[in-house]
């Protein structure tokens, strides 16, 4: 399968070559817009964001800072407290904030970084844990309380194994690398991880897959902003998404650039072959779409309402979390 995915990556890259020409734009005159992106639990998935910050922000008249926290719950607390202009986090967080009316003036989703779930639920190779039902009464690690890893785990237990989430002991452990080490040491029976920890564990033969979430559609990461700020001045947010899209186009058009930046940001201690495998998956399944269409909202709603961890009443509508986007151009 990895060989097919690698071929798929290079094929997609060649097909996208014609797109990059439209990526550059002349920077407006005046002082650049300063914005801060708040990111939940960094991972391989954030490569387009890092490339946008490093290589395209200046072209789009932006100066972008990056602040990271562990888990969607922690990010929600920071965002409610005023940290960050844009948050990159699982779709459950803005929908939860909107449902609770926790941010004055509301929140708006302006785009997406991923369109499928990113997790693999792994156990130590040779352990008796091969399916979700094998984990009854066992410790299962997630990144943080209230994080997307907890939401999708509960969804899988309820809808795929017909279990109550209370039948396992859910343990917040922090970043995926910490969870991987806990699985290998036997501190937990299984854990939800994502790349690069996921691919590192699988490629080494030290872990086995218990449940692969990656085949299921879900806005694993969206870009969330405060609606009041968006309405007051949409220009920096519009430029941010233009810079992000330019980075994505560049990545599809220039495989050498994509591999080079992937090795720079996420290749430490990882072989090039593993990084290429990760790229093949993300390029094929995750990064092609950067908008947040109604179909993706519907997939998120289905997961959240079937997770047993999300109130079913007063669920925010698609229009409620997107009505101020796309933002009009200045003067438009």
GIVENTA-V227697 format. One record per residue. N is the residue number from 0. RES is the residue in one letter. PHI is phi in degrees with one decimal (NA if undefined). Layout:
n	res	phi
N	RES	PHI
N	RES	PHI
//
This chain:
n	res	phi
0	X	NA
1	X	-62.6
2	X	-62.3
3	X	-62.9
4	X	-66.1
5	X	-64.5
6	X	-62.3
7	X	-61.7
8	X	-62.5
9	X	-67.0
10	X	-64.6
11	X	-61.9
12	X	-62.9
13	X	-66.0
14	X	-66.0
15	X	-89.0
16	X	-57.1
17	X	-73.1
18	X	-82.3
19	X	-69.4
20	X	-60.0
21	X	-86.0
22	X	-72.9
23	X	-81.2
24	X	-147.2
25	X	-77.2
26	X	-73.1
27	X	-63.3
28	X	-75.1
29	X	100.7
30	X	-69.9
31	X	-63.0
32	X	-74.0
33	X	-96.9
34	X	-133.0
35	X	-118.0
36	X	-101.2
37	X	-100.5
38	X	-113.6
39	X	-91.3
40	X	44.9
41	X	-56.2
42	X	-163.5
43	X	-55.1
44	X	-59.5
45	X	-87.0
46	X	-55.0
47	X	-60.1
48	X	-65.3
49	X	-63.3
50	X	-67.3
51	X	-62.8
52	X	-66.4
53	X	-76.8
54	X	-117.1
55	X	-127.8
56	X	-56.6
57	X	-61.7
58	X	-63.8
59	X	-108.4
60	X	63.2
61	X	-127.1
62	X	-123.6
63	X	-109.5
64	X	-102.4
65	X	-126.0
66	X	-122.5
67	X	-116.1
68	X	-136.7
69	X	-97.8
70	X	87.8
71	X	-65.9
72	X	-64.7
73	X	-64.6
74	X	-63.8
75	X	-58.5
76	X	-62.2
77	X	-63.5
78	X	-66.7
79	X	-60.6
80	X	-80.8
81	X	106.0
82	X	-76.6
83	X	84.0
84	X	-94.1
85	X	-129.3
86	X	-116.0
87	X	-106.0
88	X	-159.7
89	X	-58.2
90	X	-60.6
91	X	-61.1
92	X	-67.8
93	X	-63.4
94	X	-68.7
95	X	-68.0
96	X	-63.9
97	X	-66.0
98	X	-64.3
99	X	-86.7
100	X	51.4
101	X	-83.4
102	X	-112.6
103	X	-53.8
104	X	87.7
105	X	89.6
106	X	-125.1
107	X	-130.8
108	X	-92.3
109	X	-108.7
110	X	173.9
111	X	-136.6
112	X	-99.5
113	X	-148.8
114	X	-120.2
115	X	-129.8
116	X	-60.8
117	X	-115.5
118	X	-89.3
119	X	-124.8
120	X	-92.1
121	X	-116.9
122	X	-133.9
123	X	-65.4
124	X	-57.8
125	X	88.3
126	X	-75.6
127	X	-81.7
128	X	-101.3
129	X	-119.4
130	X	-135.3
131	X	-60.2
132	X	-67.5
133	X	-67.3
134	X	-94.6
135	X	-57.7
136	X	77.7
137	X	-104.8
138	X	-81.7
139	X	-126.1
140	X	-89.6
141	X	-129.7
142	X	-72.6
143	X	-165.4
144	X	-60.3
145	X	80.9
146	X	-77.6
147	X	-60.5
148	X	-61.0
149	X	-73.4
150	X	-60.9
151	X	-71.7
152	X	-62.8
153	X	-63.3
154	X	-59.4
155	X	-66.1
156	X	-60.5
157	X	-74.5
158	X	-91.6
159	X	-104.0
160	X	-109.8
161	X	54.8
162	X	-114.1
163	X	-85.4
164	X	-55.8
165	X	-70.2
166	X	-78.9
167	X	-122.8
168	X	-101.5
169	X	-87.1
170	X	-122.3
171	X	-72.3
172	X	-122.1
173	X	105.9
174	X	-60.1
175	X	-56.3
176	X	-63.2
177	X	-65.4
178	X	-64.9
179	X	-57.9
180	X	-64.9
181	X	-65.7
182	X	-64.5
183	X	-65.7
184	X	-82.9
185	X	84.1
186	X	-67.5
187	X	-131.9
188	X	-72.7
189	X	-156.6
190	X	-156.6
191	X	-92.3
192	X	-132.6
193	X	-140.7
194	X	-65.1
195	X	-86.1
196	X	-60.3
197	X	-61.2
198	X	-69.0
199	X	-61.8
200	X	-65.4
201	X	-68.2
202	X	-67.5
203	X	-79.6
204	X	76.8
205	X	-90.7
206	X	-132.1
207	X	-126.9
208	X	-82.7
209	X	-93.1
210	X	-152.5
211	X	-100.3
212	X	-78.6
213	X	-67.6
214	X	-83.7
215	X	-101.5
216	X	-68.1
217	X	-173.6
218	X	-80.6
219	X	-61.0
220	X	-138.3
221	X	-124.1
222	X	-101.7
223	X	-113.4
224	X	-132.7
225	X	-78.4
226	X	-61.4
227	X	-62.8
228	X	-67.5
229	X	-63.9
230	X	-69.5
231	X	-69.6
232	X	-155.3
233	X	-74.7
234	X	-58.6
235	X	-62.6
236	X	-74.0
237	X	-64.4
238	X	-66.1
239	X	-59.9
240	X	-68.0
241	X	-65.2
242	X	-64.5
243	X	-63.7
244	X	-63.8
245	X	-63.1
246	X	-63.9
247	X	-63.3
248	X	-61.5
249	X	-60.8
250	X	-65.4
251	X	-75.0
252	X	-84.8
253	X	-132.4
254	X	-57.8
255	X	-65.0
256	X	-62.2
257	X	-62.4
258	X	-66.0
259	X	-60.5
260	X	-73.0
261	X	-63.3
262	X	-67.1
263	X	-65.1
264	X	-90.5
265	X	-132.0
266	X	-96.6
267	X	-63.2
268	X	74.3
269	X	-124.2
270	X	-71.9
271	X	-62.5
272	X	-64.8
273	X	-67.7
274	X	-62.0
275	X	-62.7
276	X	-65.1
277	X	-62.3
278	X	-60.2
279	X	-58.0
280	X	-65.7
281	X	-66.5
282	X	-68.5
283	X	-81.5
284	X	-114.0
285	X	-112.9
286	X	-101.0
287	X	-66.9
288	X	-103.5
289	X	-115.7
290	X	-90.9
291	X	-119.9
292	X	-79.2
293	X	-57.2
294	X	-63.9
295	X	-73.3
296	X	-57.6
297	X	-62.5
298	X	-64.3
299	X	-63.9
300	X	-60.1
301	X	-61.7
302	X	-63.6
303	X	-65.3
304	X	-73.7
305	X	-106.5
306	X	-92.9
307	X	71.3
308	X	-125.3
309	X	-141.0
310	X	-57.6
311	X	-88.7
312	X	-86.5
313	X	58.7
314	X	-68.2
315	X	-61.1
316	X	-77.2
317	X	-59.0
318	X	-64.3
319	X	-65.2
320	X	-106.4
321	X	-135.1
322	X	-66.3
323	X	-98.9
324	X	-139.3
325	X	-72.9
326	X	-72.8
327	X	-69.8
328	X	-66.9
329	X	-54.2
330	X	82.9
331	X	-92.2
//
